[in-house]
Amino acid sequence: MNRYTIVAAVGIANVAVLLFTRWEIDPLEYSDGGLLLVITTPLVLLGHFALGAVPGYMLARHRLVSPLVISGFLTWFAFVNRGSMEPFIGLYYSPVLHIFFFAGLAMVGLSEFAIRDALPYVSHDPIL
């Protein structure tokens, strides 16, 4: 297996879990069509794919663990919180907020990279 198949699998799994979570809250959301839905749905699905695949690539290429853990926690929290009064998936489903989630993951990843760069005994070789 090469690293890109693993990264794609992580991204597709992230999309599948979040799409199931959103569908379970409102199964008729995708039935009405409309221009806004046609425009935003590919952006949302691409954003969810990237929120899983980019941290997976950072783990496989740079051995950065924290972005994948945080992204996994956000996906898990959206799945677990789907039955509440104000579910987290409503916030996590916004294509505009994906940029902020990426910025947060990038800051955490860069800080982990800087800390690991200062430690002499940590390997920076790719995992795959």
C-alpha positions as CSV (number, residue, x, y, z in Angstrom):
1,M,0.0,0.0,0.0
2,N,1.3,3.4,-0.7
3,R,0.6,6.5,1.4
4,Y,-2.0,8.0,-1.1
5,T,-4.3,5.0,-0.8
6,I,-4.3,5.3,3.0
7,V,-4.8,9.0,2.8
8,A,-7.7,8.6,0.4
9,A,-9.2,5.9,2.6
10,V,-9.1,8.2,5.6
11,G,-10.7,11.0,3.6
12,I,-13.5,8.8,2.3
13,A,-14.2,7.4,5.7
14,N,-14.5,10.9,7.1
15,V,-16.9,11.8,4.3
16,A,-19.0,8.6,4.9
17,V,-19.3,9.1,8.6
18,L,-20.2,12.8,8.3
19,L,-22.6,12.3,5.5
20,F,-24.4,9.5,7.4
21,T,-24.5,11.8,10.5
22,R,-26.1,14.6,8.5
23,W,-28.5,12.3,6.7
24,E,-29.6,10.8,10.0
25,I,-30.5,14.3,11.3
26,D,-32.4,15.4,8.2
27,P,-32.9,12.7,5.5
28,L,-34.9,15.0,3.3
29,E,-32.1,17.6,3.0
30,Y,-30.9,16.3,-0.3
31,S,-34.3,15.7,-1.8
32,D,-35.4,19.2,-2.7
33,G,-32.5,20.1,-5.1
34,G,-32.1,23.8,-5.7
35,L,-29.1,25.8,-6.9
36,L,-27.7,26.4,-3.4
37,L,-27.7,22.8,-2.6
38,V,-26.1,21.9,-5.9
39,I,-23.3,24.4,-5.3
40,T,-22.7,23.8,-1.6
41,T,-22.9,20.0,-1.5
42,P,-19.7,19.3,-3.5
43,L,-17.8,22.0,-1.5
44,V,-18.9,20.4,1.8
45,L,-18.0,16.9,0.6
46,L,-14.6,18.1,-0.6
47,G,-14.0,19.9,2.6
48,H,-14.9,16.8,4.7
49,F,-12.6,14.7,2.5
50,A,-9.8,17.2,3.0
51,L,-10.4,17.4,6.7
52,G,-9.7,13.7,6.9
53,A,-7.1,13.3,4.1
54,V,-4.8,16.2,4.8
55,P,-4.2,15.2,8.5
56,G,-3.7,11.6,7.3
57,Y,-1.1,12.8,4.8
58,M,0.6,14.8,7.5
59,L,0.8,11.6,9.6
60,A,2.1,9.4,6.8
61,R,4.6,12.0,5.4
62,H,5.8,14.0,8.4
63,R,4.7,11.8,11.4
64,L,2.5,14.5,12.8
65,V,-0.1,12.9,15.0
66,S,-2.1,15.7,16.6
67,P,-3.9,17.0,13.4
68,L,-5.3,13.6,12.7
69,V,-6.3,13.1,16.3
70,I,-8.1,16.4,16.4
71,S,-9.8,15.8,13.1
72,G,-10.9,12.4,14.2
73,F,-12.2,13.8,17.5
74,L,-14.2,16.4,15.6
75,T,-15.7,13.7,13.3
76,W,-16.4,11.5,16.3
77,F,-18.0,14.4,18.2
78,A,-20.2,15.3,15.3
79,F,-21.3,11.6,15.1
80,V,-22.0,11.2,18.8
81,N,-23.7,14.6,19.2
82,R,-26.2,14.1,16.3
83,G,-29.2,13.6,18.6
84,S,-28.8,16.7,20.7
85,M,-30.9,19.9,20.4
86,E,-28.2,21.8,18.5
87,P,-25.9,19.2,16.9
88,F,-22.3,20.0,16.2
89,I,-22.7,18.7,12.6
90,G,-24.6,21.9,11.7
91,L,-21.5,23.9,12.5
92,Y,-19.0,21.4,11.1
93,Y,-21.0,21.2,7.8
94,S,-20.4,24.8,6.8
95,P,-18.0,25.2,3.9
96,V,-16.9,28.6,5.2
97,L,-15.9,27.2,8.5
98,H,-13.7,24.5,6.9
99,I,-11.1,27.2,6.4
100,F,-11.0,27.9,10.1
101,F,-10.8,24.2,10.9
102,F,-7.9,23.9,8.5
103,A,-6.2,26.9,10.0
104,G,-6.5,25.4,13.5
105,L,-5.2,22.0,12.3
106,A,-2.3,23.8,10.5
107,M,-1.4,25.7,13.6
108,V,-1.4,22.6,15.7
109,G,0.6,20.7,13.1
110,L,3.2,23.4,12.8
111,S,3.6,23.7,16.5
112,E,4.0,19.9,16.8
113,F,6.5,20.0,13.9
114,A,8.5,22.8,15.7
115,I,8.5,20.9,19.0
116,R,9.5,17.6,17.3
117,D,12.2,19.5,15.3
118,A,13.8,20.7,18.6
119,L,13.9,17.2,20.0
120,P,17.1,15.4,18.7
121,Y,15.9,11.8,19.2
122,V,12.7,12.0,17.0
123,S,12.9,10.7,13.5
124,H,11.5,12.8,10.7
125,D,11.5,10.1,8.1
126,P,8.2,9.3,6.4
127,I,6.2,6.4,7.8
128,L,5.4,5.1,4.3
